[in-house]
Each structure stands twice: as structure tokens, then as C-alpha cells.
Amino acid sequence: MLSQKTIDVVKSTIPALNEHSVALTTLFYTKLFENNPEVKPFFNASNQSDGRQQKALAGAIVAFAQNVENLEALAEAVELISQKHASLMVKPHHYPIVGANLLAAIQELLGLSADHKVVTSWGEAYGFLAGILSNRESEIYAANTNRDGGWEGFRKFRVAKRVKESSLVTSFYFAPEDGGTLPDYLPGQYLTVRVPMADGQTTMRNYSLSDKSGSTQFRISVKHETGNKGAQPAGFVSNYLHTLLEEGGSIELGPPCGEFVLDSNVNPEKPLVFLAGGIGITPLLSMVKTALSKTPGQTAIFVHACQNKDVQAFRTVLNELSERHPNLTLRHRYTDASTDITGEDNASHGLVDCAFLESLIEDADAEYFICGPDGFMSAMTGLVSARGVADAQIRYESFGPKLG
């Protein structure tokens, strides 16, 4: 355990962190990539370029300082980071690299010596947290390796099939090249895709498994991120998948990971409400298909919000699920008012707002699963919380950078 002296010093830095946390993490990443370029494959260049990764890490550092004497309050964040790290194959020898560059950034930003109590206390606190994360990651590695069909590291797969789901989204079906079996996974988990880069290195991305477990193939469904006139860079891996990875091609995949899942902690007596924004449908589709299969009598509500039918993936799949399962209420919600919804009782125009939610479920006491872009996530979690739903009944995942 950390000493009270160390806890007091770390907490004393909270005002400075609140003011300079993004500057700290920006400096940290600069030092990390300059001093240890070998770790670059662990990071998403797009999230670095637009500052989202720096902001996410800044929030994590502040949260750690605020709860350093009560890390149980950070249990969900620790699990999120550990799952993310395990998906990228972060190992114990990586932590000293990160720690050295973080302490160097603290020294430089605050103008402190290496033996200053703030630097030494943060070094001790970081080492303590690194131990917690590393231990949990070891458990995840062991679980992934020991389950039937499981493995650790990266395994080669063949692209068995490509299916265009919309103008932007394509599904990729992967079969193991070694002819072996696949492990079961929890609905909502993701795979890590590792692809080569022009400089000889590799880079990795996480993509949600978009179907329920139990098949002889994995499926991910990927939006083609083409960029936005220079304001947002094109997605390197999504472009690789869409333009270079053909049927029959080979790719490396890590085992399923992730903490945003439909699991045994969900109350089967309460309705399930799935709120998907755009490509955020992928983990939620896995969840709703699993729920309809395992608990067929449970009430389920599924909302897919997107611009129009042209960009919407899995519209036909959702409609077929709704037809087969009378306990599933389905709604397509389009922001493009010109989208033709003539004769479609389950489609409407507009945003997902309070009135729309109340029209679907008057009693807000339900289990909520929310996934989509940052703006959608912020709006949906705010709406649901405002209805008095307990935090434990709201599960969400933003398709952006994780905290680690």
C-alpha cells in the first residue's frame, strides 16, 4: 500500500493537474515517442493528432490523483485500461518506459528536480498502479490462452468473406489459418487487428465483434474513415481493410477483449435498452442477438440513430430480428429529414431526445447499453441519467481513445 505521506503529496498536486493536465500529457507523449519510438505501434495516430488521446490520459491522471487513497472507486477504469492493454499486448517491461517519460514530463512542466518529493511520490504512486494493472493484465492473458480455442499474442486469420453493409461499412469474416477452433466471447467484446505500415512497423486497432458468439468465423464490421478535408486524417487501418484486404487475404488478430459487455450482471427482470449511434451498432448488435437467443422472453428496445439509410448498416438484419421476436421493439431514427420512411412504422426523423425515449419506454427503470460517437454518447448518457436511472444500469462505450 502507498504511505500516507505519498498519498498526501499526490493529492496536493490536484490543483496543478486540473490546470495543466493536458499540457502534461502532451509533453509526455512527445517525450515518449522521441525517447522510445518502439512503442508507437500501441497508439492511434489519428487520436494523437486531434488531441483526444492526450485529453483522455489527462482525465485518467486527474482521476487517479483524486482517488489515490481509494482505488476501488477506479475499479471500472482499471478494468477498461487493463482490457485495452491486454488487447494490444502491453507487458510488464513496458511500464518502466511509460513511467520514466511521465516523471520526466512532470519534472520539466513543473520545473522540479528528480529528487523533489512530488516527483518521487508520483514515481511511487505510478509504480503501485502499474503493479495493479500488470497483475490484472496477466489474468486476462491467462484466461485468453486457457479457454478452448484461445491464444495469446497474434494469430493469423484468412479473410473468408467481405460483405458491404452500407455505403460506408463493410463486414469482414475471419477464419483461423491454422484450422483451429475459435473461443467463445462475451457480446460487446472486440478484436485487435494488427497491420503492416510502410516503415516496416505495425499498427493496431480494436474493432467490435458484430455478431453473437458461437460461429466458426469472427466478424467485424468497419466504417471506412476517409477523413474530412484535412481537418481529420483518414483512418489508416480502416483504409487498409477496405482497400487492400481482399477475400483470401491474411491478417493478424488478437483474442477477444473488452469490458463493455452484456454479461450475467444484467438483471433479467428489467427491459434491455440499446441506443446505437452510427457504427456504434456493432457491439450492440452482438448484444441484442445474444439476448434474444439466451433470454427470449426479456423485453428489448433497440434504437439505431444515423444520418440516412444509405449509410446505415444492418437495417435489414434489425428488421428481420424484430419480425421474429415480438418482445423486441425496434426504431430507426434518421437525422436527414429527406430520408424516405413512407409506410415504415418503425422509422422516424429527428434526434433521439427525451420525448422520443419516453415514447418507447415510460418506465425508465431498465438496463441501458449505449455506443456511438462522442457527441451521441454525451447526449444519450445525459438523457438517461436525467431520467433518474442508476449509474450501475447505464453501460456505455465511446468509439474513441481509451484512458490508457
N, C-alpha and C positions, 0 to 999 in steps of 0.2 A: 504493500500500500504506500501511497505517497505520504510524506510527512506533512504535518500541519503548516510548517514553515513554507514548504514548496507550494502547497495549495494557496496560502495567503499571497505569496508573490505572484503566482499565475493570475489570481483573481484581481490583483492590483493593476494588472495590465489591461483589464477590460475597457476602460475609457479610451486608452490609446488604440486598442484594436478596433473599437467602434468607429474611430475617426480615420484610421489608416489601414484597415484590414485589406482592402482591395489593392492598395499600393504595396502592401507587404507580399501578397500572393503574386502580384505581377512581377515584383522583383525576384521572388522565389523561383518562379518558372523560368525567368531569364537566366538566373544562375544555374538552375538545374540543367537546362538544355545546353548551356555553354560548357559547364564542367563535366556533364555526364550525358553526352548525346546518345549513348546506347539505350537510354530509357524513352526516347521519343516515340518508339512504336506503341507505347502504352497509352498515348494521348491522341485525342481527336483534334487535328489541326484546325478544323472549322470552329470548334468550340474555343480554341485558343485565340483565333484571330478576331472573333467578335466579343471576347471578354467574358463569355458565360462560364468557362471553367474557372477563371480567376474569382469571379463572384461566388460561385458555388463553394470553392475551397475557403474563401474568406468567411462565408457564413458558418462553415463547419468549424473553423478555428475559433470563432467567437462563441459558438455553442459549446465547444469543449471547455473553454475557459470559464464560462458561466456555470457549467455543471461538473467541474473537475473533481469536486468532493462527492458527487453523486452520479456516477457514470451509468447507473441503472436508468436514469432519465434519458440517456442517449442510446438505449438498447436497440431501438429501431434503426437509428442512424448507423450504429456499429454493424448491424446485420446487413444493411444496404451496402455499406462500404466493403465489408468482407466478401459478400457475394460478387460484387463488381471486381474486386481484386482477384478473387479466385477465377473468375471468368477470363481474366487477362493473364493469368499465371504469374501474379505477383508472389514473390517468395521472400523468406526472411532476410536474405542478403540485400534486398532492395531497400529495406527500411533505413539502414545507416546512410545510404546515399541521399535519400529524401531528408533525413534528419539533419545532416551536415549542411545542406543547402538552405534549409529552413532557418537554422540557427544563424547562418551567415547573413541571411536576409534580415533577420531581427537585429543583429549587430549593426549592420550598415544603415538600416532605416532609422534606428533609434540612437545611433552614434555611441554604441556601448562597446566595452572591451569584452574579450572572450570569457573572462572570469567574473563578469558582472553577475550579480545574483539573479537578474531577470533572465539572462542567457542560460546560466546553469540550471535554474529552476525549470525553464521551458525545456531544456535538454532532458532533465529527469522526467518531466511530465510526458514528453513525446515518447521517450523510451518505454514508459509504463503503458501508454496507449498502443504503441507498436506491438508490444507483447500480447495485449488482448486481441488485437486484430490478427496477428500472425497465428495465434492459437486457434482462433475460430476458422481461419482460412485452412489450416491443417485438417480440421474436422471436415470441412467441405470437400477438400481434395480426397480424403479417405472415403467419404460417402460416395463420391462420384466414381471412384475407382472400384469399390467393392460391390456396388449394385450390379445386377445382371445386365450385361451389355455395356457396362460403364467403362470409363477410361479416364486417365489424367493426361493433360497436355493437349496436343492437337492430333487429330485423326483425319486421314484422307477419305474424302467422300466424292462420289460421282454425281453429276447433275443428271438425275433420271428424267426430269421433265421441267419445262418452263411453261407457265400459264399466265397470259395477260389478263389481269383482273379489272383494270380500268386504263384510262389514258396515261396514268402516272405510275400505277402499281403492277408489279409482276411477281408471281409466286414462283419459288424455286423449290423443287423436290430433290432431296439428297438421299442417296443410298450409300452405305459404307463400302469402300473399295475392297476391304478385307472379307466381305461377305458375311460378317458377323451380325449379331442382333443389336438392337437399339435399346437403351434403358428407358423405363417409364419416366415421365417428368410431370411436374405439377403444372396445371393450367395457369398461364401467365409468365412462365419462365422463358428465358431467351438462350440463344446460341451465340457463341463468339465466332465470327468469320475472320480468318487471317489471310491477307492477300499480299502479293509482292509489290514493291514500289520500284521506280526507275533507278534509284540509287543503290539497289541491292538489298535494302532493308525490307521489313514487312510492316504492315499496319493492321490494326484490329478494330472491329466494330461489333456491337451487340445488336441482334435482331430477334424480335419476339417470335416464338413458335406460334403459328397462326392456326393450328388445328389441335384437336384433342390428342392425348397420348394413346399409344396402342397400335400405331401403324408400323409398317416395315420401312418407312421413309420419314425423314424430318421434312417439315415445310416451313419456310419463312416467306413473308410477303413484303417486298421492299418498294418504297416510294423512290422514284428517280429524282434525286435532288440535283436540279440543273443550275442552281444559282439564281441570283437576282441582279442582273445588270451591274455586277461588280460590288454591290452592297453586301451580298452574301455569297461566299465561294461555293462552287459546285461541290457536291459530296463526292470525295474521291472513291470510296468503296462502293457507294450506290451506283456510280457511273461504271466502275469496273464490272459489277454484277450485270448491269443492264446492257452494256455494250460489248463486253469481252467474254463473259462466261456463258458459253453455249451449252446446249444439251450434249451430254457425253463428256463435258469438261471436268476437271478435277479441282477440288478446293479443300482447304484445311478448316476443320471445325473443332471448337472446344465443346465440352459436355454442357448440358443444360444447367443454368444457374439462375438466380434471381429470387428476390423476397416478395415481389408483388404477385401474390398467387391466391387462387381460390383453394382453401385448404379446410382441414377439419375444424378450425376455429370459427368458421362461419356458422351462425345459428340457422339450422334448417327450418325453424318455425317462422322466420322472418322472410319477407319478399327480397329478392335479389334485384338490384337496380344497376344496370350497366350504362354508363354515359361515355360514349366514344366520340372523339373529335378527329376527323380525317383518318390518317394512318394509325391513330390510336386504337382503331378497331382490332388490330392484330392480336394482342393478348386477350382482349375481352371476348373475341370470337372463340378462342380456345376455352375460355372460362364458361361461356354460356352453353357451348356444345357439350362440355363435360357435365355441367349442372343438369341439363335436360336429360342426359343419359343416366346419371347416377341418382338424382333426386327428381324423378319425372313429375312428381306432384307439387313441387315447390313453385310458388308464383315467381315469375321473372319478367322484368321490364327491360327492354333494350332500346336505347336511343342512339342513332348514328347521325351526327351533325357534320355536314360538309357543304362545299360550295354548290355542287350540282351533280347530276347523275353521271356525267362524263368522267369526273374524277373519282367517283365513289366506287370503292372496292367491295365486293361480296354482297351487293344488293340482292341479287337473285338467291344466293345462299341463305341470307337472312329471311327473305320472303318464304322460302321453302321450309325453313325451321318453324316459322310462325304458323304455316299451314298444318304442319304435322303435330304441333304442340299447342293445344288450346290454352295452356297456362302461361304461354309467352305472349306478352304484349309488345309489339314492335312499332317503332316510329322512325321514319326517315325525316330529317329536318334540314332544309336547304336554305342557305343564305342568299342564293341567286334567285331573285323573285321571278325570273323568266323561265325557270325550270318547269317543264310540263308535268303536272301531277294530276291531270284530269282522270277522274274515276278511281283514284288511289286513296282509299280511306286511311291508310297508314302513313301518308306523306303530307308535309305542310311546309310553308315558307316561314322564315324568321329565325331568330336566335333561340337558344334554349334558355328561357328565363323562368322566373318564379311561377308565373301563371301557367306556363307550359308544363312544368314539373307537377304542379298541383292538379292539373287536369289528368295526369297519368296515375298519380298516387297521392290521395288525400292524406292518408296517414303516413307521415314522414318516417316512421319507425321501421327502417329497413336496413339491409346491408348494401352499401354503395361501393361500386368499383368504377373508377374514373381514370381515363387515359386520353392524352392528346397533346397538342402544342401548349406552350406556356400560357398564352392568353386564355385558352379554353379551360385549362386546368385551374387557373386562378379564379375564373368566373364560376366554374362548377363547384369547387370546394367552398367558395364563399356562399353560394346559393344554398347548398346542402347544410352547411354549418348554421346559416341564418334560420333554418327551419327547426333548429334545436336538436339535430342529430348528434349523438355522442361521437367523439373523435374515434373511438375504437370501432365504430361501424362505418367509417369512411376510409377506404383504401384507394390510393392513387399513385400514378406514375407519370411523370412528365417525360416526353421524349426529348431530353436534353442532357447536359452533363450531370454525372453523379457527384456526390460530395467528395470522393476520394481523389 
